[in-house]
């Protein structure tokens, strides 16, 4: 008597084995590839939303419901290598992008014209814009923070090529995040070697920053992201940080004291079926909700985001909710929010994924339910908006994603590759002699001398 079910099971097992083999090969290949996680930034009043993936910079004008055309008179693409940092200025007039091509580009958000190009000696890993919009700071992978002044840059003059000067250093440790305090007094820098440095931002930044306010020490792995909680009662801001040690920590920047620690990784582990991978609970990004004490946390392998509440009087952090993305393999690589709108924007994706037919993958999602009327709690239930409910709808998704829809199978495979590759982003690279010589020939510091 024939037994077709067994034959079918055997056939399924063969397919499963082939898929597992392909997945393992993809993971191994991506260990040697510096993938660029997709990034998202939201205009302070949600006038526009920007996404970068690989060397692509995509911007959508929300009020006018149209894609933005970037104008860069330097010719060619805006960037010719992976973008590692994008950020709007506090007043929304400037937008800055930077990355592996050692270029820092400043854009006017009125004309979306590149109004200044700054050449970095090394690849750029993080950036920040001063609250008054007069200075752009960026960090390179040798641990140096540079500053460039932008007086009178309003988009009406010809593009400027300005030269940056060193502001401070982290002694050869990759700087992972830069943030200005809400009152503009400090610039905070985090690095791969677990440190957070709080530096007084000088009145004359081009002369260097020589006064260290404090060090915030306590993380046990690399610090991946920084953000400030700012409310009308706490205008000076409270610093929060995320790390590869699966924690979010709250700090007093004046003294450097650790105020509280939230073990977000422990909570994330309870929600995952596969916990076999190392560093799977790394905090990849944090985003504070303006005028509110809620913090959105993106955690590697968590399909969704975790919401924390910061009790400022008692100086404590607590998990209030996990918002899951159901039906999609969506693990956010970057988060963004605006002063208005009550929305949390998320993106997942990466470029340079080995074994993929897509050179750049991105998927945008939005969560609603964050309003100023509920600064300390979630009076409204957070809701993951459908594609047609997102401001800009299909037009926005087509611009920011590159396509309205992408095959779920592609994203499932990409998600596994992203997890493997992102774990290696902050590991010091060991290059062959040939590659070191090639990198020396393309160094901007030699070209500029």
C-alpha positions in Angstrom: 0.0 0.0 0.0 1.3 3.4 -1.0 1.9 6.0 1.6 1.9 9.5 -0.1 1.8 11.4 3.1 5.2 10.1 4.1 6.6 11.0 0.6 5.2 14.5 1.0 6.7 14.9 4.4 10.0 13.8 3.1 9.7 16.3 0.2 8.9 19.1 2.7 11.9 18.1 4.9 14.1 18.5 1.8 12.7 21.9 1.1 13.1 22.9 4.7 16.7 21.7 4.7 17.5 23.7 1.6 15.9 26.8 3.1 17.8 26.4 6.3 21.0 25.9 4.4 20.4 29.1 2.4 19.6 31.0 5.6 22.8 29.8 7.2 24.8 30.8 4.1 23.2 34.2 4.1 24.1 34.7 7.8 27.7 33.6 7.2 28.0 35.9 4.2 26.6 38.9 6.1 29.1 38.5 8.9 31.7 40.0 6.5 29.4 42.7 5.0 28.7 46.0 6.7 25.0 46.3 6.1 23.4 49.7 6.4 20.2 49.6 8.5 17.3 51.6 7.2 16.9 54.9 9.0 13.9 57.2 9.4 13.6 60.9 10.5 10.5 63.0 10.9 10.2 66.8 10.5 9.4 68.4 13.9 5.9 69.4 12.7 5.6 66.3 10.4 5.9 68.4 7.2 8.1 65.7 5.8 9.4 62.2 6.5 12.8 61.0 5.3 14.1 57.4 5.0 17.6 56.4 4.1 18.6 52.8 3.0 22.0 52.2 1.7 23.1 55.3 -0.3 19.4 56.2 -1.2 17.9 59.2 0.5 14.1 59.4 0.1 11.9 62.2 1.3 8.1 62.7 1.2 6.3 66.1 1.6 3.3 65.2 3.8 1.2 68.4 3.6 1.6 68.6 -0.2 1.2 64.8 -0.6 4.1 64.4 -3.0 7.6 63.0 -3.2 10.5 65.4 -2.8 13.2 65.8 -5.5 16.6 66.5 -3.9 18.7 69.1 -5.6 22.4 68.6 -5.3 24.6 70.7 -7.6 27.6 68.6 -6.9 26.3 66.2 -9.5 25.5 62.5 -9.4 23.8 60.8 -6.4 23.5 62.7 -3.1 25.6 60.0 -1.5 27.6 57.3 -3.1 27.9 54.9 -0.1 25.8 53.8 2.8 24.1 56.6 4.8 24.7 56.1 8.6 22.9 59.1 10.1 20.1 61.5 9.2 18.6 64.2 11.3 16.3 67.3 11.2 17.3 70.4 13.0 15.2 71.4 16.0 13.4 74.2 14.1 12.9 72.0 11.0 14.7 74.3 8.6 17.7 72.0 8.1 18.2 68.4 7.4 21.5 66.6 7.6 22.7 63.3 6.1 26.1 61.6 6.4 27.7 58.2 6.1 30.4 55.9 4.6 31.2 58.2 1.7 32.8 60.6 4.2 30.4 63.4 3.2 28.1 65.4 5.5 25.4 67.1 3.5 23.2 69.9 4.8 19.8 70.4 3.1 17.3 73.3 3.2 13.9 71.7 4.0 12.2 74.5 2.1 13.8 73.9 -1.3 15.4 70.5 -0.5 18.6 71.8 -2.1 22.0 70.8 -0.7 23.3 74.1 0.8 26.5 72.8 2.3 28.8 69.8 1.8 31.4 69.0 4.5 34.2 66.5 3.8 35.1 64.2 6.7 38.5 62.6 7.0 36.9 59.3 8.1 33.5 57.5 7.7 30.7 59.2 9.7 28.9 57.2 12.4 26.6 59.8 14.1 25.6 63.4 13.8 23.7 66.2 15.7 22.4 69.7 14.9 22.6 72.4 17.5 19.3 73.7 18.8 19.9 77.1 17.1 20.7 75.5 13.8 24.1 77.3 13.7 26.3 74.2 14.1 26.4 70.7 12.8 28.4 68.1 14.8 29.4 64.7 13.4 31.4 61.8 14.7 33.8 59.6 12.8 34.7 55.9 13.3 38.0 57.0 15.0 36.1 58.5 17.9 36.5 62.2 17.0 33.6 64.6 17.1 33.8 67.4 14.5 31.9 70.7 14.3 31.2 73.0 11.4 29.5 76.4 11.7 26.6 77.3 9.4 26.1 81.1 10.0 23.6 82.6 7.6 22.9 79.3 5.8 19.3 79.7 4.8 19.3 78.1 1.3 19.4 81.4 -0.5 23.1 81.4 -1.2 25.3 79.2 -3.3 26.2 75.8 -1.9 29.1 76.0 0.6 32.0 73.6 1.1 32.9 74.2 4.8 35.7 72.7 6.7 35.1 71.0 10.0 37.3 71.3 13.0 37.7 68.8 15.9 35.5 69.4 18.9 36.2 66.4 21.2 37.5 62.9 21.1 36.7 59.4 22.5 40.1 57.9 22.0 39.7 55.6 19.1 36.3 54.2 20.1 33.5 54.3 17.5 31.0 56.9 18.5 27.5 55.5 18.1 25.2 58.4 19.0 25.3 62.2 19.4 22.6 64.4 21.0 22.3 68.0 22.2 20.5 68.5 25.5 17.1 70.3 25.1 18.5 73.5 26.6 21.5 73.4 24.3 24.1 73.4 27.2 25.6 70.0 26.5 26.5 67.7 23.7 26.3 64.0 24.7 28.2 61.3 22.9 28.1 57.6 23.3 30.6 55.0 22.1 31.3 51.3 21.5 33.2 51.0 24.7 30.2 51.4 27.0 30.8 55.1 27.8 28.5 58.1 27.6 30.3 61.5 27.8 28.5 64.8 28.6 30.4 67.8 27.4 29.7 71.5 27.9 29.0 72.9 24.4 31.2 76.0 24.2 30.2 79.5 23.1 33.0 79.3 20.5 32.8 75.7 19.3 35.5 76.1 16.7 38.0 76.5 19.5 37.1 73.0 20.8 35.2 71.7 23.8 37.4 71.4 26.8 35.0 71.1 29.7 33.6 67.7 30.5 30.5 67.9 32.6 30.2 64.2 33.5 30.6 60.6 32.4 27.5 58.3 32.6 29.0 54.8 33.3 27.1 51.6 33.9 26.3 49.9 30.5 28.0 46.5 30.1 28.0 46.5 26.3 28.1 49.2 23.6 25.8 52.1 23.9 23.6 52.1 20.7 21.4 55.1 21.1 20.6 58.3 23.1 17.5 60.4 23.6 16.2 63.1 25.9 12.9 63.2 27.7 11.7 66.8 27.9 8.5 68.2 29.3 7.3 71.7 30.4 8.3 70.8 33.9 11.7 69.4 33.0 13.0 71.7 30.3 16.6 70.7 31.0 15.8 67.1 29.9 16.5 63.7 31.3 18.9 61.5 29.3 18.0 57.9 28.4 20.2 55.4 26.6 19.9 52.0 24.9 22.6 49.4 24.7 23.7 46.0 23.6 23.3 44.8 27.2 19.5 44.7 26.6 18.8 47.7 29.0 17.5 51.2 28.8 19.0 53.5 31.4 18.1 56.9 32.7 20.7 59.4 33.7 21.3 62.7 35.5 23.6 64.5 33.0 24.8 67.0 35.5 26.3 64.5 37.9 26.4 61.4 35.6 24.4 59.5 38.1 22.4 56.4 37.0 18.8 57.0 38.0 17.2 53.8 36.9 17.6 50.8 34.7 14.9 48.9 32.8 15.7 45.4 31.7 13.9 45.5 28.4 15.6 42.4 27.1 14.0 40.2 29.8 10.6 41.3 28.7 11.4 40.9 25.0 12.6 37.3 25.6 9.2 36.4 26.9 7.7 37.4 23.6 10.0 35.5 21.2 9.9 31.9 20.1 13.6 31.8 19.1 16.1 33.0 21.7 19.1 31.0 20.5 20.9 33.9 18.9 23.4 36.0 20.9 22.7 39.7 21.3 19.1 39.2 20.1 17.8 41.7 22.6 20.1 44.6 21.7 18.3 47.9 21.9 18.6 49.2 18.3 16.9 52.6 18.8 14.9 54.6 21.3 12.6 57.5 20.5 11.0 59.8 23.1 7.5 61.1 22.4 7.5 64.9 22.4 5.9 66.6 25.4 5.3 63.3 27.1 7.1 60.8 29.3 6.7 57.8 27.0 9.7 56.2 25.4 9.5 53.9 22.3 12.1 51.2 22.2 13.1 49.0 19.2 14.7 45.7 20.2 16.5 43.4 17.9 14.2 40.4 17.1 11.1 42.0 18.7 8.4 42.3 16.1 7.1 45.7 17.2 8.1 48.2 19.8 8.2 48.4 23.6 6.7 51.4 25.4 8.3 52.6 28.6 7.0 55.2 31.0 9.4 57.6 32.8 8.1 58.8 36.2 10.1 62.0 36.5 9.3 62.8 40.2 10.4 59.3 41.3 13.1 59.0 38.6 12.0 55.5 37.5 11.4 53.6 34.3 8.8 50.9 33.7 7.4 48.9 30.8 3.8 49.9 30.1 3.0 48.1 26.9 4.4 46.1 24.0 2.9 47.0 20.6 3.3 44.0 18.3 3.2 44.1 14.5 0.9 41.2 13.6 1.1 39.4 10.3 4.5 40.7 9.1 8.1 40.0 10.0 8.7 43.7 11.0 11.6 44.3 13.3 12.2 48.1 13.4 15.7 49.4 12.7 14.9 53.0 13.3 12.2 55.1 15.0 11.0 58.7 14.6 8.3 61.1 15.9 7.3 64.8 15.6 6.0 67.5 18.0 2.7 67.3 16.3 0.7 64.5 14.8 0.7 62.0 17.7 2.3 59.3 15.5 5.3 57.1 15.9 7.1 56.3 12.6 9.1 53.1 12.2 11.2 51.6 9.4 12.8 48.3 8.9 15.3 47.2 6.3 18.9 47.3 5.2 21.1 47.5 2.2 24.1 45.3 1.0 22.4 42.1 2.0 24.2 39.1 0.6 22.1 36.6 -1.3 19.2 39.1 -1.9 17.9 40.2 -5.3 17.1 43.6 -3.6 20.0 45.8 -3.0 18.0 48.1 -0.6 15.0 46.9 1.4 12.8 49.1 3.5 9.3 48.9 5.0 7.5 51.8 6.8 4.9 51.4 9.6 3.2 54.0 11.8 1.6 53.7 15.2 -1.1 56.2 16.3 -2.4 57.1 19.8 0.2 59.4 21.2 -1.3 62.7 22.2 -0.3 65.6 24.5 -3.4 65.0 26.5 -1.8 61.9 28.0 1.7 62.8 29.0 2.1 60.1 31.6 0.0 57.2 30.4 -1.7 55.7 27.4 -5.3 57.0 27.5 -5.6 56.0 23.9 -4.8 52.5 22.8 -1.8 52.6 20.4 -2.9 51.3 17.0 -0.7 50.1 14.1 -2.1 51.9 11.1 -2.9 50.2 7.9 -1.0 51.3 4.8 -4.0 53.3 3.5 -4.4 55.0 6.9 -0.8 56.4 7.0 -0.5 60.1 6.1 0.4 60.1 2.4 -0.9 56.6 1.9 0.3 54.7 -1.1 2.3 57.7 -2.5 4.3 58.0 0.6 5.0 54.2 0.8 6.0 54.0 -2.8 8.6 56.8 -2.3 10.0 55.8 1.1 10.0 52.1 0.5 10.8 52.2 -3.2 7.7 50.0 -3.8 4.2 49.9 -2.3 4.5 46.3 -1.4 7.4 43.8 -1.1 7.1 40.0 -1.0 6.9 38.9 2.6 9.3 36.0 1.9 11.9 38.6 0.9 11.5 40.4 4.2 11.6 37.2 6.2 14.9 36.2 4.8 16.2 39.8 5.1 15.2 40.0 8.7 17.4 37.1 9.6 20.3 38.5 7.7 19.8 41.9 9.3 19.9 40.4 12.8 23.2 38.6 12.0 24.9 41.5 10.3 23.8 44.2 12.8 25.4 42.3 15.6 28.7 42.9 13.8 28.3 46.7 13.1 30.2 47.7 16.2 32.9 45.0 16.2 36.3 46.3 15.2 37.1 45.2 11.7 40.2 43.2 10.8 41.2 44.1 7.2 43.5 42.2 4.9 46.7 44.0 3.8 45.2 44.5 0.3 42.1 46.1 1.7 44.0 48.3 4.1 46.1 49.7 1.2 42.9 50.3 -0.8 41.3 52.2 2.1 44.5 54.3 2.5 44.3 55.4 -1.1 40.7 56.7 -0.6 41.3 58.6 2.6 40.0 62.1 2.5 42.5 63.3 5.1 45.4 62.6 2.7 43.5 64.3 -0.2 42.9 67.5 1.8 46.5 68.0 2.8 
